[in-house]
Amino acid sequence: MTPPRIACQGLTFRYSDDPGLPPVLDAIDLGIDAGQFVILTGPSGSGKSTLMTLIGGLRRVQAGTLSVLGDALAGAPERALEALRRRIGFIFQDHNLFDALTPQETLQLAMDLHAERYRPQDYRQRPQAWLHRMGLEQRRDALPRQLSTGQRQRVAVARAMINEPDLILADEPTASLDPHSAELVLQALQEAVRERGATLLMISHDPRQFALADRVITLVDGRLVS
């Protein structure tokens, strides 16, 4: 039996040492398998982004167990967390592009994380293919300041996807996008799940997107309620 891509039991996290304050995450039990598209929703401040950053190895596990892509994260050294992060495609609300890099250069830099996989010609062909897919082939040499918000976010999505990660963590990836850009992004994410068996965990407040997912889970006050 294939183990889940994400598995946690009793996962609890606090930002404060004050025992009188409730934890941000309170004894979370969760399992997400390969090839699943799961939406995480809930009120603002309910712990969604904290849970996602723990899964992504961006925060350290305080209590409970957490396994991601077969690696146990509780007590893991920083080098192990760094290795895990290289295997995950991150899409943040803020695109986090380098001001001095064009879309083409941004994607080439992302490929350097797995340079052993690629031939020299791949550094031209793969970015071009992804920029075409995101409707950005005419903007490949533009700097971020010359791109619209939607275009910058599409570059960030392509950056997260270009190495074909087994796990994609997306924090409201379409929140700032126009309908056309949102459709391109959602289509690329769904294809990664359907065609490659990737696992997608996406934070969303948009009920129209819930029908696209295999599961919708809800966090309220740091607890899973569905």
ABEGO torsion letter per residue (X at the ends): XBBBABBBBGBBBBABABAABBBABBGBBBBBBBGBBBBBBEBBGAGAAAAAAAAAGABBBABEBBBBGGBBABGBBAAAAAAAAAABBBBBABAGBBAABBAAAAAAAAAAAAAAABBAAAAAAAAAAAAAAAGAAAAAABBAAABBAAAAAAAAAAAAAAAGBABBBBBGAAAABBAAAAAAAAAAAAAAAAAAGBBBBBBBABAAAAAABABBBBBBGGBBAX
